[in-house]
Amino acid sequence: MNKPTLLAAVITLALSGCTQFAPNYNADLIITNGEVLTIDSNMSIIENGVVVVKDDKIIAVGEAELADQYRAPKQIDAQDGIVMPGMINTHNHLPMIAFRGLGEEGISNRLFAYFFPLEGEKLSRELIYNATKLGAIDLAQSGVTTYADMYYHMDEMAKATKEVGLRAVLGQTVIKFPVVDSSAPYGGIEYAQGFIEQYKNDPLITPAYAPHAVYTVSKEKLQKINQLSKQQDVPVLIHVAEFPNEETRIKEEHQANSPVEYMDQIGILDERVVLAHGIHFSEKDIELVKKADAGVAYNPMANAKGATGMAPAWDMYRSDVRIGLGTDGPMSSNQVDLWRTLSYATTMQRLKHDDRTIMIPEQVIEMATIGGAKALHMESRIGSLEVGKQADIIIVETQSANMMPNYDPYATLVFQANPSNVDTTIVNGQIIMENRQMQTVALDDVRGTIDAMEADISAFANELAKKAIKSKSLMD
């Protein structure tokens, strides 16, 4: 054999060897050795389960043997932890994390006498972007993979959210007075239209309209937003029945006995709407919400802290209303994660109904996952670990002292776990946090800007509190 022929034979043999031993990946990520809570229609639990991800989708869920059918460049050993869908926070005002801890001096009219003036003085594009980034890190570290929000400069919120890698439904606020992103009343409508056009087909951001409430947005503007939402096929987020007697604050003539009846009468209660709070819903209100196929965000911790009441969440759940859990803004509950909200969701309803058998942990976890997805009309995409759904997954470790023993994973999550037990957060197939280490952004990236923000806000906020504490309660 001459030298050229020998060289060709050697190259051919080498290439065939490379082909023989090259990895044949048919997945991107395999999670093994976990207690998998699928949150499917049967609420199936798979002991020592496996979840397989390719691109941004879940392609297989099953028993340990399933792992033998797949190869992936990335594998995660859950180490007997709980593998479950990412949690969904259905109502927030994330940039208000910049003001978290302020106004706690016992101010009665905290919304109008403190929140709004503080925002009017200190909000800016820069603050909203930086505060959103901090809040999104907080969410990711606590296992929230999707959140719904109502605020201003939603393009800044979208940018920060995508940098961290979370999924969000972002509603541009519309209100009857000038705000940080509009010098004219109701300028949020025009702002929202541009924002919706920009993010309409984004894989992580769902743009939306967010009229503040029926008593801060006129009937004509509410109806205009409803029509626009139909044309653009986007959600509408709104505060409803958070305070008693909201219907008396509506200026237009109407025959409604509640904000929900009013929304129904003027034709804006439909399947695109997500109603935040619903504290003062009547039985008829629940029937109307159910008939309209609207979603509800239940915020028990914020409502307890604000002494605004206990929403009839158990009644809504039993009526098969689309209901999920929310924290409200970081000035309302001081949290953006859902862990304490889980136990509040249970205990508040048991107190309300004087019945310790209701709102069992399995139902609360359902509400925090697929329930939130249903409230946002996203259950075909997220909220459970099923083939074809987006790979929004968290791993909750069970080796810490507070997680032992773990007889019932649902009870462990609702009554024992806290944000620090979240080990891994995955959104749309991307690992956002692993082994408690953020993979997309670092907290140190925003620490300096948050320190400067706190220094700038502190003095004004303290002086404002002295004035606001004298204001009459909104609920009087």
C-alpha positions in Angstrom: 0.0 0.0 0.0 1.5 3.3 -1.0 1.7 6.3 1.4 -1.3 8.3 0.0 -3.5 5.2 0.2 -2.3 4.4 3.7 -3.0 8.0 4.9 -6.5 7.9 3.4 -7.2 4.6 5.2 -6.0 6.1 8.5 -8.2 9.2 8.1 -11.2 7.1 7.2 -10.7 4.9 10.3 -10.3 7.9 12.5 -13.5 9.6 11.2 -15.5 6.4 11.5 -14.3 6.1 15.1 -15.4 9.7 15.8 -18.8 8.9 14.4 -19.0 5.8 16.4 -18.2 7.5 19.7 -19.7 10.9 19.1 -22.7 11.7 21.4 -26.0 11.2 19.8 -28.0 13.9 21.7 -31.8 13.7 21.3 -32.4 16.2 24.2 -30.9 19.3 25.7 -31.6 18.6 29.4 -32.5 15.6 31.5 -33.6 15.9 35.2 -33.3 12.7 37.2 -33.8 11.4 40.7 -36.6 13.7 41.7 -40.0 13.5 43.2 -41.9 14.8 40.2 -45.2 16.7 40.8 -46.7 16.8 37.4 -49.8 18.9 38.3 -51.5 17.2 35.4 -55.3 16.5 35.5 -54.7 13.5 37.8 -52.2 15.4 40.0 -49.8 12.5 39.3 -46.7 12.1 41.4 -43.7 10.2 40.0 -41.3 8.9 42.7 -37.7 8.9 41.3 -39.0 10.6 38.2 -37.4 12.0 35.1 -38.2 15.1 33.0 -36.6 15.6 29.6 -36.3 18.9 27.8 -35.4 19.8 24.2 -35.2 23.4 23.1 -37.9 25.2 25.1 -40.3 22.2 25.5 -40.8 19.3 27.8 -40.6 16.2 25.5 -40.9 13.4 28.1 -41.9 12.8 31.8 -41.8 9.4 33.4 -40.2 6.8 35.6 -36.4 6.5 36.2 -36.0 4.1 33.2 -37.0 6.9 30.9 -33.5 8.4 31.3 -32.0 5.5 29.4 -33.9 6.5 26.2 -32.3 10.0 26.0 -28.9 11.6 25.8 -28.3 15.3 26.6 -25.3 17.6 27.1 -26.7 18.7 30.4 -28.1 16.5 33.2 -29.3 17.5 36.6 -29.5 15.1 39.5 -32.4 16.4 41.7 -31.0 14.5 44.6 -34.4 13.4 45.9 -35.7 17.0 45.6 -39.2 18.0 44.5 -39.4 18.7 40.7 -42.4 20.7 39.9 -43.8 23.4 37.5 -42.5 26.9 38.1 -44.9 28.9 40.3 -47.0 31.7 38.8 -47.5 35.0 40.6 -50.7 36.3 39.0 -50.6 39.9 40.4 -47.7 42.2 41.1 -46.3 45.7 40.8 -42.7 44.6 40.7 -40.9 48.0 40.4 -42.4 48.9 43.8 -39.7 46.8 45.2 -37.8 50.0 45.2 -40.1 51.2 48.0 -40.4 48.0 49.9 -40.5 48.6 53.7 -41.7 52.2 53.4 -45.0 53.6 54.7 -45.3 51.1 57.6 -46.1 53.7 60.2 -49.8 52.9 60.3 -51.1 55.1 57.4 -54.8 54.6 56.8 -55.1 55.9 53.2 -51.9 54.3 52.1 -52.8 54.1 48.4 -53.7 57.7 47.7 -51.9 59.5 50.5 -48.6 57.6 50.2 -48.2 55.2 47.3 -49.3 57.6 44.5 -47.4 60.7 45.8 -44.3 58.6 46.3 -44.5 57.2 42.8 -45.2 60.7 41.4 -42.0 62.1 43.0 -39.6 59.3 42.5 -40.5 57.1 39.6 -38.4 57.2 36.4 -37.5 54.9 33.5 -34.2 54.1 35.2 -35.7 53.3 38.6 -38.4 51.0 36.9 -35.7 49.1 35.0 -33.4 48.6 37.9 -36.1 47.7 40.4 -37.6 45.3 37.9 -34.2 43.6 37.5 -33.9 43.2 41.3 -37.4 41.9 41.6 -37.0 39.4 38.8 -33.9 38.1 40.5 -35.9 37.7 43.7 -38.6 35.9 41.7 -36.2 33.5 40.0 -34.5 32.7 43.3 -37.8 31.8 44.8 -39.1 29.6 42.0 -41.5 31.9 40.3 -41.1 31.5 36.6 -44.1 33.6 35.4 -45.5 36.8 36.8 -48.3 39.2 35.9 -47.8 42.9 36.5 -49.5 46.2 36.2 -47.2 49.3 36.1 -45.6 52.0 34.0 -42.9 52.0 31.3 -43.6 48.4 30.6 -40.9 48.3 27.9 -38.3 48.9 30.6 -39.9 46.1 32.7 -39.8 43.8 29.7 -36.2 44.5 29.0 -35.1 43.8 32.6 -37.4 40.7 32.8 -35.9 39.2 29.7 -32.3 39.8 30.9 -33.1 37.7 33.9 -34.9 35.2 31.8 -38.4 35.1 33.3 -41.8 34.9 31.7 -44.3 37.7 32.3 -47.6 39.2 31.4 -47.0 42.9 31.5 -49.9 45.3 31.6 -49.4 49.0 30.9 -51.3 51.0 33.4 -54.1 53.3 32.3 -55.4 55.8 34.8 -57.3 59.1 34.8 -54.5 61.4 36.0 -50.9 62.1 34.7 -48.3 59.6 35.7 -44.6 59.0 35.1 -44.9 57.8 31.5 -47.7 60.1 30.4 -48.3 63.8 31.1 -51.9 63.4 30.0 -54.7 61.5 31.6 -55.2 58.0 30.1 -52.0 58.3 28.2 -51.3 54.7 29.0 -53.6 53.6 26.2 -51.4 55.0 23.5 -48.3 53.8 25.4 -49.8 50.3 25.6 -50.5 50.2 21.9 -46.8 50.8 21.1 -45.7 48.3 23.8 -48.1 45.7 22.4 -46.8 46.2 18.9 -43.2 45.8 20.1 -43.7 42.6 22.1 -46.8 40.9 20.6 -44.9 37.8 19.4 -42.2 37.6 22.1 -41.5 34.1 23.5 -41.3 35.4 27.1 -43.4 38.6 27.3 -47.1 38.8 26.9 -48.1 42.5 26.6 -51.4 43.7 28.0 -53.6 46.6 29.0 -54.0 47.4 32.7 -56.7 49.9 33.5 -56.2 50.6 37.2 -59.7 50.1 38.5 -63.3 50.9 37.5 -63.2 54.0 39.8 -60.0 55.4 38.3 -60.9 54.8 34.6 -64.0 56.1 32.9 -66.6 53.9 31.3 -65.7 55.2 27.8 -62.0 54.4 28.3 -62.8 51.0 29.8 -64.9 50.1 26.8 -62.2 51.4 24.4 -59.6 49.2 26.1 -61.9 46.2 25.8 -62.3 46.8 22.1 -58.6 47.2 21.6 -57.9 44.1 23.5 -60.2 42.2 21.2 -58.6 43.6 18.1 -55.1 42.8 19.3 -56.0 39.6 21.2 -54.2 40.6 24.4 -55.1 40.4 28.1 -56.6 43.1 30.3 -55.5 43.3 34.0 -57.5 45.3 36.5 -58.1 45.8 40.2 -61.6 44.8 41.2 -63.4 44.7 44.5 -60.3 45.4 46.5 -62.0 47.9 48.7 -65.6 47.9 50.0 -68.3 50.0 48.2 -66.2 50.6 45.1 -69.4 50.9 43.1 -70.2 54.1 45.0 -67.0 55.7 43.6 -68.0 55.1 40.0 -69.1 58.5 38.6 -71.2 57.3 35.7 -74.9 56.5 36.3 -75.5 52.7 36.5 -77.7 50.2 38.2 -74.9 47.8 39.3 -74.6 46.6 42.9 -70.9 45.8 42.5 -67.9 46.5 40.3 -68.3 43.1 38.7 -71.9 43.8 37.8 -70.8 47.2 36.4 -68.2 45.6 34.2 -70.8 43.1 33.0 -73.3 45.8 32.3 -70.9 48.0 30.2 -69.6 44.9 28.3 -66.1 44.7 29.5 -66.2 41.4 31.5 -64.9 38.7 29.3 -62.3 35.9 28.8 -59.4 38.3 28.3 -59.8 39.9 31.8 -57.8 39.1 34.9 -59.4 40.5 38.1 -57.0 41.3 40.9 -58.2 40.8 44.5 -61.9 40.1 44.3 -62.1 40.5 48.1 -65.7 41.8 48.2 -67.2 39.4 45.6 -70.8 38.4 46.1 -72.2 35.0 45.0 -73.6 36.8 41.9 -70.2 38.3 41.2 -68.6 34.8 41.2 -71.3 33.5 38.9 -70.7 36.4 36.5 -66.9 35.9 36.6 -67.4 32.2 35.9 -69.8 32.8 33.1 -67.4 35.3 31.5 -64.5 32.9 31.8 -62.4 35.6 33.4 -59.4 35.0 35.6 -58.9 36.0 39.3 -55.7 36.8 41.2 -56.1 35.9 44.9 -53.7 37.9 47.1 -54.3 36.7 50.7 -51.1 37.9 52.3 -51.3 41.4 50.9 -55.0 41.6 51.8 -54.4 40.5 55.3 -51.5 43.0 55.8 -53.7 45.8 54.4 -56.7 44.7 56.4 -58.9 44.9 53.3 -60.6 41.6 53.9 -60.7 37.9 52.9 -61.6 37.1 49.4 -64.1 34.2 48.8 -61.3 32.2 47.2 -62.6 28.8 48.4 -66.0 29.6 46.9 -64.3 30.5 43.6 -62.2 27.4 43.6 -65.2 25.2 44.3 -67.1 27.0 41.5 -64.2 26.2 39.1 -63.4 29.8 38.5 -60.0 30.4 37.0 -58.1 31.4 40.1 -54.4 31.8 40.8 -52.2 33.2 43.6 -50.6 36.6 43.7 -48.5 38.7 46.1 -49.7 42.2 45.0 -46.9 44.8 45.0 -43.8 44.7 47.2 -45.3 47.5 49.3 -48.5 45.5 49.9 -47.1 42.2 51.1 -43.3 43.1 51.0 -42.8 39.8 49.1 -42.7 38.8 45.5 -42.3 35.1 46.1 -45.3 32.9 46.8 -44.0 30.7 49.7 -45.7 32.5 52.6 -48.6 33.2 50.4 -49.2 29.5 50.1 -49.8 29.1 53.8 -51.9 32.3 53.9 -54.1 31.0 51.1 -54.9 28.0 53.3 -55.2 29.5 56.7 -57.2 32.6 55.7 -59.9 30.5 54.0 -60.0 28.0 56.9 -60.6 31.0 59.3 -63.2 32.5 56.9 -65.2 29.2 56.7 -64.3 27.9 60.2 -63.3 24.7 58.5 -59.9 23.1 58.7 -60.6 20.5 56.0 -60.7 23.0 53.1 -57.8 24.3 51.0 -55.7 21.3 51.5 -52.0 21.6 50.4 -52.5 19.8 47.1 -55.2 22.4 46.2 -53.0 25.3 47.1 -50.1 24.0 45.0 -52.5 23.5 42.2 -53.6 27.1 42.6 -50.0 28.3 42.5 -49.2 26.5 39.3 -51.8 25.4 36.8 -54.4 27.6 38.6 -52.3 30.7 37.9 -51.8 29.5 34.3 -55.6 29.2 34.0 -56.2 32.6 35.5 -53.9 34.0 32.8 -55.4 31.8 30.1 -52.0 30.2 29.5 -52.7 26.7 30.7 -52.0 25.2 27.3 -48.4 26.4 27.6 -47.4 26.4 31.2 -48.5 25.3 34.7 -47.8 21.6 34.6 -45.0 19.2 33.7 -46.5 17.6 30.6 -45.2 16.7 27.1 -45.5 19.7 24.8 -45.6 22.4 27.4 -42.9 25.0 27.9 -40.0 23.9 30.1 -40.7 26.1 33.1 -39.5 23.9 35.9 -38.1 24.3 39.4 -36.3 21.9 41.8 -36.9 22.3 45.5 -34.3 20.6 47.7 -35.4 18.4 50.6 -32.2 18.0 52.5 -32.3 21.1 54.7 -33.6 20.7 58.2 -36.8 22.6 57.6 -37.7 20.2 54.8 -37.4 17.1 56.9 -39.3 14.8 57.1 -41.1 14.9 53.7 -44.1 12.6 54.1 -46.3 14.6 51.8 -44.6 16.9 49.2 -47.6 19.2 49.0 -47.7 19.8 52.8 -43.9 20.2 52.8 -44.1 22.9 50.2 -47.1 24.8 51.7 -46.1 24.7 55.4 -42.4 24.1 55.5 -40.6 25.4 52.5 -39.2 28.9 52.0 -37.4 30.6 49.0 -34.0 29.4 50.0 -35.0 25.8 49.4 -35.4 26.5 45.7 -32.2 25.0 44.1 -32.9 25.3 40.4 -35.1 27.5 38.2 -35.6 26.8 34.5 -37.7 29.0 32.2 -38.4 28.2 28.6 -35.7 25.5 28.7 -33.0 28.0 29.9 -31.4 27.4 33.3 -31.9 30.7 35.2 -30.5 29.4 38.5 -28.7 26.2 39.4 -27.4 25.2 42.9 -28.7 28.6 44.1 -26.4 30.4 41.7 -27.9 32.8 39.2 -26.8 31.9 35.7 -28.1 34.9 33.7 -27.4 37.9 35.9 -25.8 38.5 39.3 -27.3 40.2 42.3 -24.1 42.2 42.5 -24.9 43.7 39.1 -27.7 45.7 40.7 -26.6 46.1 44.3 -24.9 49.5 43.7 -27.8 51.0 41.9 -30.2 49.8 44.6 -28.1 51.3 47.3 -28.1 54.7 45.5 -31.8 54.4 44.9 -32.4 53.8 48.6 -30.3 56.8 49.6 -32.2 59.1 47.2 -35.7 57.9 48.3 -35.3 57.7 52.0 -35.6 61.3 53.2 -38.6 62.2 50.9 -40.4 59.0 51.9 -40.0 59.7 55.6 -41.4 63.3 55.3 -44.3 62.1 53.2 -45.2 59.5 55.8 -45.6 62.2 58.4 -48.2 63.9 56.2 -49.9 60.8 55.0 -50.5 59.4 58.5 -53.1 62.1 59.0 -55.2 61.2 56.0 -58.6 59.6 56.2 -58.9 55.9 55.4 -59.9 54.9 51.9 -62.3 52.4 53.4 -64.2 54.8 55.6 
